[in-house]
Amino acid sequence: MKPVYFLSDAHLGSLAIPHRRMQERRLVNFLDSIKEKASAVYLLGDIFDFWHEYRYVVPKGYTRLLGKLSELTDSGVEVHFFTGNHDLWVKDYFERECGMIVHRGISLTTELYGKVFYLAHGDGLGTSDRKYLWLRRMFHNPLCQRLFASIHPRWGMWFGMRWAEYSRRKHEAQGGEPPYAGEDKEELVLFAKDYLSTHHDVNYFIFGHRHIELDLMLEEESRMLIIGDWIDKYTYAVFDGENLFLENFIEGETQP
């Protein structure tokens, strides 16, 4: 029984991350270390800090990562790519060229080795922030997407990368990622509990987006994880068919 791996939030290419080349290399090394043992890899959003595909143009760079992901899919490993709030402008490049399975919806409920998983990046779930929800609707609006795609890539990519950089630097200036707010306030926990009240068969909820590590029992047979990030935590979840673990990848020490 080959294990299934989950990770999210690398934000590759971010102009606000000084160690981005090393960061991509570490992610590639991790994928290389599991290529013989994984049955599937789920990339739960914001793998790129900004990704926008034009009809004949895709962002430059990321060749190490895309090559490794293609190697995995060529060898029979399923690679699932979830669009996040930073890389939602994915068309068909990852499917056509890299063999990945792209999930553009807000979530996926799937069965793995007899257990039911609710998988999502996590943005927009449980939040009441009207400004954020309005911005999210605008980014997902087909007309807005077509209008942005009409901008020349030289300016469109520049704008997108700078917007993402500004967002991250503003976030850091405000103190960085807020700590875990507790069961009665953490939006993703509240969402999972509410969803579980009408979908009793879910065994595991796995989210990204929040850049924190959380492993929480919701009920006797239901558990949720927020799986950190690949900026400075280098965390991932692995399901071996019986147990789900939250792990940290340290090169030269961790054996996934």
LOSE-790500 format. One line per 5 residues: number of its first residue (from 1); for each residue x, y, z of C-alpha. Coordinates in pm, whole numbers, plus 50000, padded with zeros to 5 digits. Layout:
residues N
NUM	X,Y,Z  ...
This chain:
residues 256
1	50000,50000,50000  50173,50316,49879  50126,50637,50082  49956,50958,49969  50122,51296,50029
6	49971,51643,50079  50143,51982,50078  50064,52344,50000  50169,52709,50006  50517,52718,49856
11	50449,53056,49688  50731,52985,49446  50865,53289,49264  50760,53534,49533  50961,53855,49509
16	50923,53887,49887  51105,53557,49959  51484,53601,49938  51564,53228,49940  51325,53132,49658
21	51582,52934,49456  51674,52722,49759  51306,52688,49841  51224,52542,49499  51526,52312,49518
26	51415,52175,49855  51066,52105,49723  51214,51925,49423  51441,51720,49652  51140,51622,49862
31	50945,51509,49555  51248,51315,49437  51271,51140,49774  50912,51011,49752  50887,50933,49382
36	50938,50558,49430  50699,50522,49724  50408,50763,49657  50082,50658,49500  49962,51019,49477
41	50065,51374,49563  49808,51644,49636  49930,52002,49592  49668,52199,49783  49708,52546,49636
46	49938,52849,49627  50229,52643,49501  50313,52954,49296  50298,53308,49427  50144,53416,49098
51	50060,53202,48797  49873,53322,48491  49854,53134,48163  49802,53315,47839  49700,53121,47530
56	50058,53082,47405  50259,53201,47707  50324,53062,48055  50541,53214,48332  50913,53159,48294
61	51107,52962,48551  51002,52669,48772  51164,52422,48530  51309,52210,48811  50971,52168,48978
66	50768,52114,48662  51025,51865,48535  51011,51667,48859  50630,51668,48862  50631,51545,48503
71	50872,51269,48604  50632,51162,48878  50328,51153,48649  50526,50972,48377  50610,50700,48631
76	50245,50654,48728  50220,50874,49038  49898,51078,49043  49970,51447,49097  49669,51659,49186
81	49699,52037,49160  49447,52255,49347  49423,52619,49248  49475,52857,49540  49409,53227,49571
86	49753,53307,49423  49763,53060,49134  49400,53026,49030  49461,53139,48670  49555,52789,48556
91	49432,52675,48215  49543,52346,48057  49924,52364,48065  49971,52149,48376  49735,51883,48243
96	49868,51881,47887  50241,51917,47949  50290,51777,48299  50014,51516,48329  49871,51665,48646
101	49505,51650,48746  49387,52006,48807  49108,52086,49054  48957,52430,49004  48662,52400,49242
106	48664,52519,49598  48709,52164,49734  48728,51794,49655  48577,51510,49854  48744,51181,49770
111	48796,50834,49915  49150,50710,49978  49206,50357,50108  48852,50346,50247  48867,50683,50425
116	48679,50996,50315  48890,51310,50270  48768,51667,50229  49050,51854,50056  49070,52226,49985
121	49316,52513,49972  49094,52685,50227  49058,53041,50100  48706,53174,50134  48586,52888,50356
126	48418,53008,50672  48524,53371,50631  48292,53667,50675  48543,53924,50546  48337,54101,50282
131	48636,54274,50122  48817,53944,50079  48508,53768,49944  48449,54051,49695  48810,54032,49576
136	48785,53655,49545  48471,53681,49333  48641,53936,49108  48946,53712,49057  48722,53417,48968
141	48492,53617,48741  48529,53495,48377  48492,53846,48233  48758,53989,48466  48987,53699,48374
146	48941,53766,48001  49009,54137,48049  49330,54064,48240  49438,53811,47975  49412,54087,47715
151	49702,54271,47881  50041,54197,47728  50230,53935,47937  50514,54181,47993  50281,54404,48192
156	50032,54144,48315  50297,53926,48478  50477,54230,48621  50153,54354,48776  50061,54014,48917
161	50405,53951,49069  50417,54299,49222  50064,54266,49359  50158,53939,49527  50480,54091,49661
166	50294,54391,49802  50039,54163,49965  50307,53951,50135  50515,54247,50253  50205,54419,50393
171	50112,54095,50566  50461,54070,50720  50453,54435,50828  50132,54361,51017  50300,54085,51214
176	50286,53794,50973  50051,53499,50988  49809,53528,51282  49849,53242,51531  49586,52975,51577
181	49273,53149,51704  49124,52853,51889  48837,52616,51811  48570,52879,51865  48728,53141,51637
186	48947,52972,51375  48750,53005,51051  48858,52676,50895  48781,52486,51215  48436,52643,51231
191	48379,52559,50866  48487,52197,50913  48263,52152,51217  47965,52300,51036  48028,52084,50728
196	48068,51774,50941  47727,51835,51100  47564,51748,50766  47834,51521,50617  47905,51269,50891
201	48115,51041,50672  48420,51272,50641  48719,51122,50819  48980,51384,50736  48975,51753,50646
206	49303,51883,50503  49359,52252,50431  49640,52487,50338  49615,52866,50309  49669,52958,50675
211	50045,52885,50690  50009,52729,51035  50037,52369,51155  49724,52229,51315  49619,51873,51397
216	49277,51865,51562  49026,51593,51643  48675,51710,51557  48494,51390,51648  48595,51034,51730
221	48622,50942,51362  48694,51285,51215  49011,51494,51221  49138,51808,51050  49484,51925,50951
226	49619,52261,50837  49948,52167,50681  50174,52470,50720  50378,52590,50424  50691,52545,50214
231	50842,52885,50286  51002,52819,50623  50813,52523,50774  50852,52265,50494  50565,52058,50631
236	50349,51797,50464  50091,51535,50552  50121,51169,50460  49852,50899,50473  49982,50542,50472
241	49642,50382,50430  49582,50351,50803  49727,50659,50972  49763,51026,50883  50077,51209,50993
246	50193,51572,50981  50565,51574,50909  50853,51817,50847  51104,51769,50565  51461,51833,50673
251	51714,51748,50404  51963,51487,50513  51760,51393,50821  51396,51326,50738  51309,51011,50550
256	50951,51070,50419
